Amino acid sequence: MAREDFKKKIEEGGTKMKNRFSTKRFFSWMLIIGLLSIPFLASARETAQQWELINPEGMVKIEPMKVNAHPSSLEGKTVMLRWNGKHNGDNFLNRLGELLAKEVKGIKLIKSWEVAPETVGTSSTQETSQAWTKKLSTFKPDLVIASQCD
């Protein structure tokens, strides 16, 4: 009797497995059919796209400005060397100062990072730029040479 019960349980288990297998097969086929039908459904609802181009730059008002005349010679002039704090800019300006002192008679060199260390760097606002310009103009340079090194 135990053997008959065992056979019966095996047969019931096999039927359950067959049912599970056919359920999995059914859902697999449904998934495949669904995935294959997506392009057809999408193309049925396709419409023309409309784009609106927006310029993120905004409006810039350009006003004419007067540029100072360049001096004909640097002899006897005061030249300010301005460093913006970027790597090696001070090295470049130091070397430029050495060459100017060697080649130009009577030139006076002012290093902005030494006389006004608070002006080293790049300003984040127009007000800061104007304040730095006002501070550096108190040294009355005839010419300013700035370095934008990286």
C-alpha positions as CSV (number, residue, x, y, z in Angstrom):
1,M,0.0,0.0,0.0
2,A,2.8,2.3,0.7
3,R,4.1,1.7,-2.7
4,E,0.8,2.6,-4.3
5,D,0.6,5.9,-2.3
6,F,4.2,6.7,-3.4
7,K,3.3,6.1,-7.1
8,K,0.2,8.3,-6.7
9,K,2.2,11.1,-5.1
10,I,4.8,10.9,-7.9
11,E,2.0,11.1,-10.5
12,E,0.3,14.1,-8.8
13,G,3.7,15.9,-8.5
14,G,4.3,15.3,-12.2
15,T,0.9,16.7,-13.1
16,K,1.6,19.8,-10.9
17,M,5.0,20.2,-12.6
18,K,3.4,19.9,-16.0
19,N,0.8,22.6,-15.0
20,R,3.6,24.8,-13.8
21,F,5.6,24.3,-16.9
22,S,2.7,25.1,-19.2
23,T,1.9,28.2,-17.1
24,K,5.5,29.4,-17.5
25,R,5.4,28.6,-21.2
26,F,2.1,30.5,-21.5
27,F,3.4,33.7,-19.8
28,S,6.7,33.5,-21.8
29,W,4.7,33.4,-25.0
30,M,2.5,36.3,-23.9
31,L,5.6,38.3,-23.0
32,I,7.2,37.7,-26.3
33,I,4.0,38.6,-28.2
34,G,3.7,41.7,-26.1
35,L,7.3,42.8,-26.8
36,L,6.9,42.2,-30.5
37,S,3.7,44.2,-30.6
38,I,5.1,47.4,-29.0
39,P,6.6,48.9,-32.2
40,F,3.3,48.5,-34.0
41,L,1.4,50.2,-31.1
42,A,4.0,53.0,-30.9
43,S,3.9,53.7,-34.6
44,A,0.1,54.0,-34.5
45,R,0.3,57.0,-32.1
46,E,3.3,58.7,-33.8
47,T,2.8,62.5,-34.3
48,A,5.1,65.2,-35.6
49,Q,7.3,66.8,-33.0
50,Q,7.4,70.5,-32.5
51,W,10.5,72.2,-31.1
52,E,11.0,75.6,-29.7
53,L,14.6,76.9,-29.9
54,I,15.6,79.0,-26.9
55,N,18.9,80.8,-26.7
56,P,20.3,80.4,-23.1
57,E,22.8,83.3,-23.5
58,G,20.3,86.1,-23.0
59,M,20.5,89.6,-24.4
60,V,23.9,91.4,-24.1
61,K,24.0,95.1,-24.6
62,I,27.3,96.1,-26.1
63,E,28.3,99.7,-25.6
64,P,31.2,101.3,-27.3
65,M,34.2,102.2,-25.2
66,K,37.3,104.2,-25.6
67,V,40.6,102.3,-25.5
68,N,43.6,104.1,-24.1
69,A,46.4,104.9,-26.6
70,H,49.4,102.6,-26.3
71,P,52.6,104.4,-25.2
72,S,55.3,104.8,-27.9
73,S,58.0,103.7,-25.4
74,L,58.1,102.2,-21.9
75,E,61.1,104.3,-20.9
76,G,60.4,106.1,-17.6
77,K,57.0,104.5,-17.4
78,T,55.4,102.7,-14.4
79,V,54.2,99.2,-15.4
80,M,52.0,97.2,-13.1
81,L,52.2,93.4,-13.4
82,R,48.9,91.9,-12.4
83,W,48.6,88.2,-11.5
84,N,45.2,86.5,-11.2
85,G,46.4,83.7,-8.9
86,K,46.5,80.9,-11.5
87,H,49.3,78.5,-11.4
88,N,52.6,79.8,-12.8
89,G,51.2,83.2,-13.7
90,D,53.5,84.8,-11.1
91,N,56.5,83.0,-12.6
92,F,55.7,84.3,-16.0
93,L,55.3,87.9,-14.8
94,N,58.5,87.7,-12.7
95,R,60.4,86.7,-15.8
96,L,58.7,89.4,-17.9
97,G,59.6,91.9,-15.2
98,E,63.3,90.8,-15.3
99,L,63.4,91.2,-19.1
100,L,61.7,94.6,-19.0
101,A,64.1,95.9,-16.4
102,K,67.0,94.7,-18.4
103,E,65.8,96.1,-21.8
104,V,64.0,99.3,-20.8
105,K,65.8,102.2,-19.2
106,G,64.1,103.9,-16.3
107,I,61.1,101.5,-16.1
108,K,59.4,101.2,-12.7
109,L,57.7,97.8,-12.1
110,I,55.0,97.2,-9.6
111,K,53.9,93.7,-8.8
112,S,50.2,93.8,-7.8
113,W,50.3,90.6,-5.8
114,E,53.0,92.2,-3.5
115,V,51.5,95.7,-3.1
116,A,47.8,94.6,-2.9
117,P,47.6,90.8,-2.2
118,E,43.8,91.1,-1.8
119,T,43.5,91.6,-5.5
120,V,45.0,88.2,-6.4
121,G,42.4,85.9,-8.0
122,T,39.5,86.3,-10.2
123,S,36.5,88.3,-9.1
124,S,33.0,86.9,-9.0
125,T,31.1,90.1,-9.2
126,Q,31.4,93.4,-11.1
127,E,31.6,95.3,-7.9
128,T,34.6,93.3,-6.8
129,S,36.3,94.0,-10.1
130,Q,35.7,97.7,-9.8
131,A,37.0,97.8,-6.2
132,W,40.2,96.0,-7.2
133,T,40.6,98.3,-10.2
134,K,40.2,101.3,-7.9
135,K,42.7,99.9,-5.4
136,L,45.3,99.2,-8.2
137,S,44.8,102.6,-9.8
138,T,46.0,104.3,-6.6
139,F,49.6,103.2,-7.7
140,K,49.2,105.3,-10.9
141,P,50.5,102.8,-13.4
142,D,50.9,103.9,-17.0
143,L,50.3,100.4,-18.2
144,V,49.1,97.1,-16.7
145,I,50.2,93.8,-18.0
146,A,48.1,90.8,-16.7
147,S,48.8,87.1,-16.9
148,Q,46.1,84.6,-17.4
149,C,48.2,81.4,-17.0
150,D,47.0,78.0,-16.0
